[in-house]
């Protein structure tokens, strides 16, 4: 019943669980933006049923059933599950969306999209909330737990979504979140006198994946990785080359790209600090993280199984920052880490509108004092 002109009282007449009958004479079934719909027209085009017509087409039954969601894992959902009630367990809203409302931000035009992630395997799906929802301006729940909603596709049939009906569909009951561990030694007043690792990407080739200098350039999802490019900014000279992830033209449902430093031995080194610069162009809800691992073995196959934490003191350009300048990370203190460390710059987004941002990275420097 996707193509009905609803009135404000419709949810009282056809409440959740109410059995309905559809008079199909003169109607057709087809796809509307990837969703199976009933409407007028022919099999090639499903047209809208007008408000003056639906009462003669949709008949209210007497039965009101209790709906039981299908308990599933995100990765197991298929097209056969579309338009059905799904329950996902051990879920949380991605930490980058925790400061948001459901759909009350300035970037939310018709719907608000927030990243939901599984605490079991970090697989994600977008939670979709209408900007007409009466709870659109409420804050996002902070904990983890279960969520249920209708599994479907967004309006443009570009990516999978979970559509919630009310805040009672979410039971994030205060359990401890499963965010990565933080390494927060704070910011150092100065940086060291000896360089341990440096990269300004000047020797890279434009529009080619970053290689050499010990980098691991890993594409976990999608087709886009960290590439070299030249740009003009207020903090850089004409033609300065940097690293960039740009997923706008990829068409991918999901993009995750890692750029990881070589192994860096911190043993016996004092005052170790990390510095870098970031810039972006319309982050569009995509995000970049600076992660670290003390147990990754250096092989791409084991990136997902290694333990990765967040360098929370590092400043990364925000969507609200100006789109031209470069922003300094600050002198990120690494002295509370020991042993061998890898540092990763990870991008998460997609090739779909509203999640196809651009992040840029330059002048990565790790220094210490002998």
PESULGI-V738528 format. One record per pair of residues at least 6 apart in sequence whose ideal C-beta (glycine too) atoms are under 7 Angstrom apart, sorted by the first residue. I is the first residue (numbers start at 1). J is the second residue. Records with the same first field share a line. If there is no record, write none. Layout:
BEGIN
I = J  J
END
This chain:
BEGIN
1 = 38  58
2 = 32  35  37
3 = 32  37  38  39  46  48  49
4 = 49  54
5 = 48  50  51
7 = 51
13 = 60
14 = 20  60
16 = 67
17 = 64  65  66  67
18 = 60  61  64
19 = 61  63  65
20 = 58  59  60  61
21 = 59  61
22 = 38  57  58
23 = 57  59
27 = 38  39  40
28 = 39  40  41  42  43  46
29 = 36  38
30 = 37  43  46
31 = 37
32 = 46
33 = 155  156  157
34 = 153  157
35 = 83  152  153
36 = 83
37 = 46
39 = 46  47  48  49
40 = 47  49
41 = 47
49 = 57
67 = 85
69 = 85  86  87  148
70 = 84  85  86  87
71 = 87  89
72 = 81  86  88
74 = 88  118  123  125
75 = 123
77 = 86  151
81 = 151
82 = 151  152  153
83 = 150  152
84 = 151
85 = 148  150
86 = 148  149  151  162
87 = 146  148
88 = 146  147
89 = 146
90 = 118  119  120  144
91 = 116  117  118  119  144  146  147
92 = 117  119  144  172  177  178
93 = 114  115  116  140  141
94 = 115  117
95 = 179
96 = 287
97 = 114  115  140
98 = 140  142
100 = 114  140
101 = 136  137  138  139  140
102 = 112  129  133  135  136  138  140
103 = 111  112  129  130  131  133  136
104 = 136  137
105 = 112
108 = 131
110 = 131
111 = 128  129  130  131
112 = 129  131  136
113 = 126  128  285  354
114 = 126  127  140
115 = 124  126
116 = 124  125  127  147  162
117 = 124
119 = 144  178
125 = 160  161  162
126 = 159  161
127 = 162  164
128 = 154  161  162  163
129 = 136  164
135 = 166  167
138 = 167
141 = 170  172
143 = 172  173  174  175  177
144 = 172  175  177  178
145 = 171  172  173  175
146 = 171
147 = 162  169  170
148 = 169
149 = 162  163  164  169
150 = 163
151 = 162
152 = 161  163
153 = 160  161
154 = 161
158 = 352
159 = 253  350  352
164 = 170
180 = 291  308  309  310
181 = 309
182 = 309  310  312
183 = 292  309  311  336  337
184 = 312  313
185 = 313  333  334  335  336
186 = 313  333
187 = 313  330  331  332  333
188 = 271  273  331  333
190 = 331
191 = 273  275  331  367
192 = 271  272  273  367  368  369
193 = 369
194 = 367  368  369  370
195 = 365  367
196 = 264  366  367  368
197 = 261  264  366
198 = 364  365
199 = 213  364
200 = 362  363
201 = 210  228  241  242  243  362
202 = 241
204 = 210  228  241
205 = 228
206 = 228  229  230  241
207 = 227  229
208 = 227  228
209 = 217  225  226  227
210 = 217  226  227  228  243  259
211 = 217
214 = 261  262
215 = 259  260  261
216 = 260  300
217 = 225  226  259
218 = 258  260  300  303
219 = 225  257
220 = 256  258
221 = 254  255  256
222 = 247  250  252  254  255  256  351
223 = 250  252
224 = 245  246  247  250  252  255  257
225 = 257
226 = 243  245  257  259
227 = 244
228 = 241  243
229 = 241  242  244
230 = 239  240  241
231 = 242
232 = 238
233 = 279  324  325  326
234 = 324  325
235 = 325  326
236 = 326
242 = 360  361  362
243 = 259  360  361  362
244 = 358  360
245 = 257  347  358  359
246 = 358
247 = 255  349  350  351  356
248 = 351  356
249 = 351
250 = 351
251 = 351
252 = 350  351
253 = 350  352
254 = 350
255 = 347  349  350  351
256 = 346  347  348
257 = 347
258 = 303  344  346
259 = 344  345
260 = 342  344
261 = 342  343
263 = 298  340  342
264 = 340  341  366
265 = 340
266 = 272  334  337  338  339  341
267 = 339
269 = 368
270 = 368  369
271 = 335  368  369
272 = 334  335  366  368
273 = 331  332  333  334  367
274 = 314  332  334  343  366
275 = 329  331  365
276 = 329  361  363  364
277 = 326  327  328  329  362  363
278 = 288  316  317  327  359  360  361
279 = 317  325  326  327  360
280 = 317  323  357  358  359  360
281 = 323  358
282 = 323  357  358
283 = 319  357
284 = 354  355  356  357
285 = 354  355
286 = 347  348  349  355  356  357
287 = 348
288 = 316  345  346  347  359
289 = 310  346
290 = 311  314  316  343  345
291 = 308  309  310  311  344  346
292 = 309  311  337  341  342  343
293 = 306  307  308  342
294 = 337  339  340  341
295 = 306  307
296 = 302  303  306  342
308 = 344
311 = 332
313 = 330  332  333
314 = 329  330  332
315 = 327  328  329  330
317 = 327
321 = 327
326 = 362
345 = 361
347 = 359
349 = 355  356  357
350 = 356
END
